[in-house]
Structures are given as C-alpha cells and as structure tokens.
Amino acid sequence: MRIILGLILLLFALSVVYAAPSEPASESYVIVRVYSGDTVWDIAGRQAGDKEDIRDIIWQIREMNHLDKNAFLQPGQMLRVPRKKL
C-alpha cells in the first residue's frame, strides 16, 4: 500500500513540475524602454524582420507584457519584446 501511495505522490509531483508555466528563455526576448510617443506598433516595427508579420509581433508583445489592446504605454516603462530574427 505504501508503495502505491508513494508512486501516486511521485506521479502527482512530476505532473505539477511539467505542467507549470515557464517564462520564455531570456534569449527569446529583449527588454525595451518605452519613450514618449511610442506605441506597441512602433516598437514591433523596430523589431520585425523582413519576412515577419508585424501583427504577430504586436500580439507577442501584448502577451509577454499582459497588455490589452487599449493599453497606454508610459515613457520609461520597460517591455519584453521578442528578439529580432535575423
């Protein structure tokens, strides 16, 4: 009985570890400072590669920073932005 209970607890512990959300690797994003007049669109445009859809980058910035589509950026605010693809 103890062995079965131990195995159940072990499986539960492993499932919690593997199911836990993880932060993106630090190599996948850069930190960008917001300047006066900046918009998410402007920041995404500076990070977009030639073959990337800027709308995808805007979506990623909003997701990474928990911004809704009507969020106002403040000068000095720091945002996680997907790293520019070469």
C-alpha positions as CSV (number, residue, x, y, z in Angstrom):
1,M,0.0,0.0,0.0
2,R,2.9,2.4,0.9
3,I,4.5,1.7,-2.5
4,I,1.3,2.5,-4.4
5,L,0.8,5.7,-2.4
6,G,4.4,6.7,-3.0
7,L,4.1,6.2,-6.7
8,I,0.9,8.2,-6.8
9,L,2.5,11.1,-4.9
10,L,5.6,10.9,-7.2
11,L,3.4,11.0,-10.4
12,F,1.5,13.9,-9.0
13,A,4.7,15.8,-8.1
14,L,6.1,15.2,-11.6
15,S,2.9,16.3,-13.3
16,V,3.0,19.6,-11.3
17,V,6.6,20.3,-12.4
18,Y,5.9,19.6,-16.1
19,A,2.6,21.4,-16.1
20,A,3.9,24.6,-14.5
21,P,4.1,27.5,-17.0
22,S,7.6,28.7,-17.7
23,E,9.0,32.0,-18.6
24,P,10.4,32.3,-22.1
25,A,14.1,31.8,-22.2
26,S,16.0,35.1,-21.7
27,E,17.4,34.6,-25.2
28,S,14.0,34.8,-26.8
29,Y,13.3,38.4,-25.8
30,V,14.9,41.7,-25.1
31,I,13.9,44.4,-22.7
32,V,13.0,47.7,-24.4
33,R,12.4,51.1,-22.8
34,V,9.3,53.0,-23.9
35,Y,10.0,56.6,-25.0
36,S,7.5,59.4,-25.2
37,G,5.1,58.9,-28.1
38,D,6.0,55.2,-28.6
39,T,3.2,52.7,-29.4
40,V,3.2,48.9,-29.4
41,W,3.0,49.2,-33.2
42,D,6.2,51.4,-33.3
43,I,8.2,49.0,-31.0
44,A,7.0,46.0,-33.0
45,G,8.0,47.7,-36.3
46,R,11.6,48.2,-35.0
47,Q,11.8,44.5,-34.0
48,A,10.2,43.0,-37.1
49,G,12.3,41.2,-39.6
50,D,11.7,41.5,-43.3
51,K,9.5,38.4,-43.5
52,E,7.7,38.8,-40.2
53,D,4.1,39.9,-39.9
54,I,4.1,42.9,-37.6
55,R,0.7,41.9,-36.2
56,D,2.3,38.7,-34.9
57,I,4.9,40.7,-33.1
58,I,2.3,43.1,-31.6
59,W,0.4,40.1,-30.3
60,Q,3.5,38.6,-28.8
61,I,4.4,41.9,-27.1
62,R,0.9,42.2,-25.6
63,E,1.0,38.6,-24.4
64,M,4.5,38.9,-22.9
65,N,3.6,42.1,-21.0
66,H,0.0,41.3,-20.2
67,L,-1.3,44.4,-22.2
68,D,-4.8,44.6,-23.6
69,K,-5.2,46.2,-27.0
70,N,-6.2,49.6,-25.5
71,A,-3.2,49.8,-23.1
72,F,-1.4,53.1,-22.9
73,L,2.4,52.9,-22.7
74,Q,4.2,55.2,-20.3
75,P,7.6,56.8,-21.0
76,G,10.2,54.9,-19.0
77,Q,8.1,51.7,-19.0
78,M,10.1,48.5,-19.7
79,L,8.7,45.9,-22.1
80,R,9.7,42.4,-23.0
81,V,9.9,42.3,-26.8
82,P,10.6,39.2,-29.0
83,R,14.2,39.2,-30.1
84,K,14.6,40.4,-33.7
85,K,15.0,37.4,-36.1
86,L,18.0,37.7,-38.4
